[in-house]
Amino acid sequence: MEPKPDDYDYELDDALASVVGIKSIVPSDAFTAETLGTERAGNGVLIRGDGLVLTIGYLITEAETVWISHSGGRAVPGHVLGYDQETGFGLVQALARLDLPSLSLGSSKNAEIGERVVVGGAGGRQRAVAARIIAKQEFAGYWEYVLDEAIFTAPAHPNWGGTAVIGPAGDLIGVGSLQIQQAAAERRLEDVNMVVPIDLLKPILDDLMSIGRANRPARPWLGIYATEVGSNVAILGLASRGPAQRADLRAGDIVLSVAGSTVSDLAGLFRRVWALGEAGVEVPLLINREGKTFELRVRSSDRRRFLKGPVLH
């Protein structure tokens, strides 16, 4: 699956040289430590010559220490600039010279299904996968996350977090976020990567660099982990000390409706909550618990208030 330079109309090795390794240490008392761990590792991509690195945000959320490394064996400290909850993008500023080429931002909107891409991790061609775009479609994550049109690539990169997805023009069209399974031929399941489209970064890049977040009202957050069970949405778990836990929502509860609107899938649940207003709005839920139906009202919060801010260097 390793890409071959002759198969592409750009300098493959130069493009892959912009991909770096990211390692972060998160305090044990951080809000995300329980679910994401205190030691995280993945990839990032240098998008400006001054050391600005784009990655997937869960690698650096609440990090007190970040190291950026590349195939030359050198590692430099980094400073977390920002993390956007809605897209999942994170930005890190290298605190020393990287002396690497940067990768320009391309257009994810113009990327087509079937198009050849390279999914690159830190380490050059040996850590890259020759892949294709197999789908562009909605994605809903159990942690109150929805992308209107995520990019899906296959074969999957085994170290997917923060990988650079390089399009036919040799520019960045997305950043790897997850590995999931989807149905393939003959009832097989195949591993694919879910990729956050780069076009979502462009409107918020300046905000992330200057104030550490997108300059828009925070969405209401309930602190639930949910899944689809047939045509129902069930609560899998609750964020510790989150709004839903305080309101006595419980694992196993079925969410039937939000403010009178029936829900049957994750995206529908989350979008109906977000449509009620900004973080802090009260969210009326119709719940079925062990055969009994009742209304439960959750006072939503801003998820960012539960997170530790970046450590100043």
N, C-alpha and C positions, 0 to 999 in steps of 0.2 A: 504493500500500500504506500510505500515511500514515493513521493513525487520525483519526477525526473526533469531536470532543467530544460531539455529539448522539447518537452511537451507544452511549454508555456511561452507566451510572447513578451515576457518581461524577465528581468534578472532575478530568478527564484532565490538564489542564495542571499542576495542583498535584501530582498523583502523579508526573508525568514530571520535575518540578522537583527531585525527590529524587535523580535519577540524575546522577552526576558522572563526570568523566573521571579516569582513573588513568594516570600515567606513572611508570615506575620505571627506575632505573639499577642494574645488577648488576655486581659486580666481574668482571673478565675471568678470574680464577682460580676463580670460583665453580663448584661441581659442575654446576649446571644451565646454565651459560653456553653450553656447546657445543651443547645441544639446544634451548634456549629463547631464546638470545641475551642480550646485555647491556643492550639498550634495549627495553623492553616498554611497550605502551600498550593500554588498553581502557577498561572502565567499572566503576563501582561504584555502590552505592545506599546512601544515608544511612538507617540504620534506627533511629537515636536522635538526639534533638536535641542531645546533647553532642558530636556529631562522629564517632560510630562508623559506619564505612563497611564494608559487606559487599561482597566481590568474589570473583572466582575466583582460587584461590590461585596458579596459575602466573604471574600477572602480578606478584606481589610476593615470590615465594620467593627468598631470599637477597639481596633488594634492600638497598642501602645508602642510597639516596635515593628518596623517593616524593613526588610532587606530586599534589594533588587539585584539579581545576578544574571550573568549571561554566559555563553558558551566558552568565553575566554577564561573562565574561572574566577573573574573578579566579582566582588559583591560590594554594593554601596548602600548606605542607609537611605530610607525614603520617608517622606512625610505625607500622611493622608490629607488630601485636599478636600474631598467630599465624596458623598454617596447619595445616589438618587433612588428612593424607595420604589418609585413607579416603574422605572425602566430596569433597575438593577445594576446600572453602571457605577463604577467607582474610579476615582482619580488619585494617583500618587505622584508626588514630585520627588525626583531623585535629588539628593542633597550633595552629590558629587558628580563630576563629569562621567557620562557613560561612553562617549566616543563610539556611538553606534548610529547607523542610518535610521531615520524615522519613516513611518509608513503613512502615506496620505490617506485622508478619508474619502471613500468612494460613495456610491449610491446603492443602498440596499433595495430601494424601490425598483430600480431598473434590473436587478438580478432576476434571472428567469429560472423556473423549474427545469431541471436537467442540466443546468450550467455546471461546468467544471470549476471547482474551487480547491484551494489548499487550506487545510486546517492545521495551523502551525503552533507548536509549543516551543518552549525555550530549548535550544540545542540543535537548531538547524534542521537539515533534511531528515536526519535520523529520528527526529521527534516531531515529524510532520506526516500528515495523511493526505493522499490524493483522494478527493471526495467529490460528490455531486450534490447539488441542491435537490432534495426529493420532495419538498413541500414548502409552501408558505401559507400559514393558517393561524387561526387563533390558538393561544395557549393560556390555560389557567392553572396556576400553581396553588397547592393546598394552603399556602401561607398568606392568602389574601393578595394575590398577584395575578394580573391579566395583561397579556400582550395581544393587541388586535391582530397583528400578523407577524408571528415569529418565523424564523427561517429554520428548516430542519435539513441536516446533512447526513450522508452515509457514504462509506462506512464510518463508524464512530471513532473519534479520537479517545484513547483510553485515559488521558489526563486532560479532561475537557475544560476545566475551570479557567477562564480568562484567555483561552486560545484565540489567536488571530485567524479570522476567516478571510482569506485573500481571494478577491475576484479575478476575472480574466484580464483586467487591466493592471493587475499588480497593486491594487489599493485595498484598503480595509473596508469590508462590507458588513462585518458583524463581529461579535465577541461571544465565544462559547460560554454557555451557562450550565447546561445539564446534559446527562446521558439518560435517555429513556428508551423504552422498548415499544415497538409498534408492530402491527401485523404485517407479515410479508407473504410471499407465495407459499402455497402448500401448507397453510396454517402455521407457518413458522413465525417466530418472533425475532426481529432483528434490532440490534442496538443502533440508535441514531443520536445525534447531538442536537439539542435545542440551542439556537443562536439568537442573541439579542441584536436586532437590526441597527446598523450604525446611524441611520437617518434619525433615530430617536435621540441620539446624542447632540446633534447639531443645534437644536433650539435651546439647550440647557448648558452647553459647554462653558460659556462665559460665566454663568451663575455658579456652576460647580467650582470653577477656579477662583471666583471672587468671594463667595459667601458660603461655600461648602455644600450647597443644596440648590435645587431648582427654586426659583423665585415664584412660587405659586402656593395657594392655600393647601394645607395638608389634608389628605383624604381621611375620612373617619375610619378608624381601625378598631376591630373588635378583639383581636388576640385569640383567634381560633385557627385550628388546623382542621380542614374539612376534606371530604372526598365524595365522589359520586357513587351511589349504590342504586343501580337501575336508573329510575327516573326521579330519585330522591337525592338530597344532599344530607350527609350525616357528619356529625362532629367527631373527629378522631381524637382530638386533644385540645388543650387550652394552654396559652402562654401564661407562665407563672406571673401572678400579680396583675394580669391584664384585665381589661374591662369585662370580658365575657366570664372570666373566673369570678370576679367580684359580684356579677349579676346572677351567679349560680347556674350558668349554662354548664352542661355536663357532657363528657364523652359518651357517645351513643345516642344523643339527642338527634332527632330529624328536624331540619328546618323546612317548614312547609311554605312560609311566605315571609316577605319583608314589607312592612307598612301596607299590607293588604294585597301585594303583588306576589302571585305564586312563583316559586323557584323550583327548577328541576335540574339545574346544573351549576357547577362552580362559578363560571363566568357570570351567569345570571344573578346568583346570590351576591357576589361582590359588587357588581355594577348597580344593583338596586340599593345596596347600602351606600355606595358612593354618591348616588343620585340624591340622597337626602340632604346633602349639604357638606359643610366642612367638618373637620375633626372636632369632636365635642358634642355633635348632634346626638339626640336620643334615637335609638334604632329599635322600633317595635318588631319583634319576631313572633311568629306563630310556630310553636314547638310541639312535636309529638314525642313523648317520653314514656316508653313501656306501655303504649296503647292509649295514653291519656293526652289530650290536646289542650294547650293553654297558651296564653300570651306572656311573653317575657320581654322586658324593655332593658336594653343595654345602653348605657351612656358611653359613647365612643370616645377614643383618645387619639392623640397624635403619636404614632409609633416612635417618632424621633425622640420624644421626651423620656423614653425608657432606655435610650442608648447613651453610652459614654461618648463624649466628643473627642475629636482628634487631639493627640498630645502635641503641644507646641515644642518645636526644636529651636 
